[in-house]
């Protein structure tokens, strides 16, 4: 059963569809006990779905639609119960990323999502807490791979700064990690994509956390920071300038794209 964690409010679509089931059931004079029995759920499970604490299942929508003579109205809600492609706090960033002409990022914990293999993306999503259901994992993996189509647009510029220790850390097996490193080499070949390694010695302004800088076709500049349970998108010039300066300072420490390619290639060979 798909249940919302106590730390995250249930999606409005769960609540709306659950409430619609409750309203149609009351209108048709169908008791909760009868609907639960017909659909094969316990009374408490049905109550949780009607309250939106659990996601109403497509099966329940179909049974309720037939029992309440809703003429397809309840079944139509199924399309709105599909898992979200991205965490809700990242949606604004994703919209801007999709149109940005310049994308510059620094990462000190993970391979950037735009550069992850399907295996890496899946390993990270399987490690998520609270656990995601299989449908959500598949939707998120597909969305991450879909985002990577942006890298094929040659009129846009991408620069990735990645800490050395990220490249040395296997997430789920040596062979999977080797494939991820070789994938980085492939993704960094186009002239509009630069992948640079930040050597893992010494302190610098990026160690406090990762961030992304975007520039839109209208030359609006934005900055994005993401943590465990939240993401912040900034357009304030002072904030964007501060992170841009940090990026420039980190860039001065980074290996050149050519040296980074050699470094990553050597790591892959040594595995």
C-alpha positions in Angstrom: 0.0 0.0 0.0 1.3 3.5 -0.9 1.3 5.6 2.3 2.5 9.1 2.8 5.3 9.6 5.4 4.4 11.6 8.5 7.1 14.2 7.5 5.5 14.8 4.1 1.9 15.8 3.6 -0.1 13.6 1.3 -0.4 14.8 -2.3 -3.5 16.8 -3.0 -4.5 14.3 -5.7 -4.7 11.6 -3.1 -6.9 13.7 -0.9 -9.1 14.8 -3.7 -9.7 11.4 -5.2 -10.3 9.9 -1.7 -12.8 12.6 -0.9 -14.6 12.0 -4.2 -14.9 8.3 -3.4 -16.4 9.3 0.0 -18.8 11.8 -1.6 -20.0 9.4 -4.3 -20.4 6.6 -1.9 -22.5 8.7 0.4 -24.6 10.0 -2.5 -25.3 6.4 -3.7 -26.0 5.1 -0.2 -23.1 2.7 -0.3 -21.6 2.0 3.1 -17.9 1.9 3.8 -18.2 -1.7 4.9 -19.9 -2.7 1.7 -17.3 -0.9 -0.6 -14.4 -2.3 1.4 -15.8 -5.8 1.1 -16.5 -5.6 -2.6 -13.0 -4.1 -3.3 -11.2 -6.5 -1.1 -9.8 -4.0 1.4 -10.1 -3.7 5.2 -12.4 -1.1 6.6 -9.4 0.8 8.0 -7.5 0.7 4.6 -10.5 2.1 2.8 -10.9 4.9 5.4 -7.2 5.8 5.0 -7.7 6.0 1.2 -10.8 8.1 1.5 -8.9 10.4 3.9 -6.0 10.7 1.4 -3.5 9.3 3.9 -3.0 6.3 1.5 -3.1 6.6 -2.3 -6.5 5.4 -3.6 -5.8 2.4 -5.8 -7.0 2.1 -9.5 -8.9 -1.0 -8.4 -10.8 0.9 -5.7 -11.6 3.6 -8.2 -13.1 1.1 -10.6 -15.1 -0.8 -8.0 -16.4 2.5 -6.4 -17.3 3.9 -9.8 -19.4 0.8 -10.6 -21.0 0.5 -7.2 -21.8 4.3 -7.0 -22.8 4.6 -10.7 -20.3 7.4 -11.2 -20.3 6.9 -14.9 -16.5 7.0 -15.3 -15.9 10.1 -13.1 -14.1 8.2 -10.4 -12.1 6.1 -12.8 -11.0 9.3 -14.6 -9.1 10.3 -11.4 -6.6 7.5 -11.9 -4.4 9.6 -14.3 -3.9 12.2 -11.5 -2.6 9.6 -9.1 0.6 8.7 -11.1 3.8 9.4 -9.1 5.4 12.8 -9.5 8.4 12.9 -11.7 10.4 15.0 -9.3 10.2 16.0 -5.6 7.7 18.8 -5.2 10.4 21.2 -4.0 12.4 20.7 -7.2 9.7 21.5 -9.7 10.5 25.1 -10.2 14.2 24.3 -10.7 13.3 21.6 -13.3 11.2 24.1 -15.3 14.1 26.6 -15.4 16.7 23.9 -16.1 14.7 22.7 -19.1 15.2 26.1 -20.8 18.5 27.3 -19.4 21.2 28.1 -21.9 24.0 27.9 -19.4 24.1 25.2 -16.6 27.0 25.2 -14.1 27.1 23.0 -11.1 29.3 21.9 -8.2 28.8 18.5 -6.5 30.5 17.2 -3.4 28.4 14.2 -2.6 26.9 12.6 -5.7 27.3 12.2 -9.5 25.1 15.0 -10.9 21.7 13.7 -12.0 22.3 14.8 -15.6 25.4 12.5 -15.7 24.1 9.4 -13.8 23.7 6.1 -15.4 20.4 4.3 -15.0 22.1 2.0 -12.5 23.3 4.9 -10.4 20.0 6.6 -10.5 18.2 3.4 -9.4 20.7 2.7 -6.6 20.2 6.2 -5.2 16.4 6.0 -5.4 16.4 2.5 -3.8 18.4 4.0 -0.9 15.8 6.8 -0.4 14.1 7.1 3.1 11.3 6.7 3.6 11.2 4.0 1.0 9.5 4.7 -2.3 7.1 2.3 -3.9 8.3 0.6 -7.2 6.0 2.8 -9.3 7.6 6.0 -8.0 11.1 4.6 -8.4 10.4 3.8 -12.0 8.9 7.2 -12.7 11.8 9.0 -11.1 14.4 6.9 -12.9 12.6 7.6 -16.2 12.4 11.3 -15.5 16.1 11.5 -14.6 17.1 9.8 -17.9 14.7 12.1 -19.8 16.4 15.2 -18.3 19.7 14.0 -19.8 18.3 14.7 -23.3 19.2 18.4 -22.5 22.9 17.5 -22.9 22.3 16.8 -26.6 21.4 20.4 -27.3 24.6 21.8 -28.7 23.7 25.4 -28.4 23.6 25.2 -24.6 26.6 25.1 -22.3 27.2 22.7 -19.4 29.9 22.7 -16.8 30.1 20.1 -14.0 32.6 20.4 -11.1 32.8 17.1 -9.2 34.8 16.4 -6.0 37.4 13.7 -6.4 36.0 11.5 -3.6 32.6 11.3 -5.4 34.4 9.6 -8.3 36.2 7.2 -6.0 33.1 6.0 -4.1 31.2 3.0 -5.5 27.5 3.1 -4.7 26.6 -0.5 -5.5 29.5 -2.6 -6.8 32.7 -2.1 -8.6 31.4 -3.0 -12.1 28.5 -0.6 -11.7 30.9 2.2 -10.6 33.2 1.5 -13.5 30.3 1.8 -15.9 29.4 5.1 -14.3 33.0 6.4 -14.7 33.1 5.4 -18.4 29.7 7.0 -18.8 31.2 10.3 -17.6 33.9 10.0 -20.2 31.3 9.6 -22.9 29.1 12.4 -21.7 32.1 14.8 -21.5 33.1 14.4 -25.1 30.9 17.0 -26.8 32.5 20.4 -26.9 29.6 22.1 -25.1 29.9 19.8 -22.0 32.8 20.2 -19.6 33.4 17.8 -16.7 36.1 18.8 -14.2 37.5 17.1 -11.2 38.1 19.0 -8.0 41.1 17.5 -6.2 40.3 16.2 -2.8 42.8 18.1 -0.8 42.5 21.4 1.0 39.5 23.6 2.1 37.5 25.7 -0.3 34.1 27.5 -0.4 32.2 24.5 -1.9 32.6 22.1 1.0 29.4 23.4 2.6 27.3 21.8 -0.1 26.4 21.5 -3.8 24.7 24.1 -5.9 23.6 24.8 -9.5 23.8 28.1 -11.5 21.5 28.6 -14.4 21.2 31.3 -17.1 18.0 31.6 -19.1 17.7 32.7 -22.7 16.6 36.1 -21.4 19.9 36.2 -19.4 18.1 35.8 -16.1 20.5 34.2 -13.6 19.4 31.8 -10.9 20.9 29.6 -8.3 19.7 26.4 -6.8 20.6 24.6 -3.6 19.1 21.3 -2.4 19.2 19.4 0.9 17.7 16.3 2.4 14.1 17.5 2.3 14.1 20.9 0.6 15.3 22.8 -2.4 15.7 26.6 -2.7 15.8 28.5 -6.0 17.2 32.0 -5.9 16.9 34.9 -8.3 18.1 37.6 -5.9 21.3 39.1 -7.5 23.2 39.2 -4.2 22.6 35.5 -3.6 23.3 34.5 -7.2 26.5 36.6 -7.3 27.7 35.0 -4.1 27.3 31.5 -5.4 28.8 32.5 -8.8 31.9 33.8 -7.0 32.1 30.5 -5.0 31.9 28.6 -8.3 34.7 30.7 -9.8 36.9 30.0 -6.8 36.2 26.2 -7.0 36.8 26.3 -10.7 40.3 27.7 -10.2 41.1 24.6 -8.1 39.7 22.1 -10.6 41.7 20.1 -13.1 41.2 21.1 -16.7 38.7 19.2 -18.7 41.5 17.3 -20.5 43.3 16.5 -17.2 39.9 15.5 -15.7 39.3 13.1 -18.6 42.7 11.4 -18.0 42.0 11.3 -14.2 38.6 9.6 -14.6 39.9 7.3 -17.2 42.7 6.1 -14.9 40.2 5.5 -12.1 38.1 3.4 -14.4 41.2 1.4 -15.5 42.2 0.7 -11.9 38.9 -0.8 -10.9 
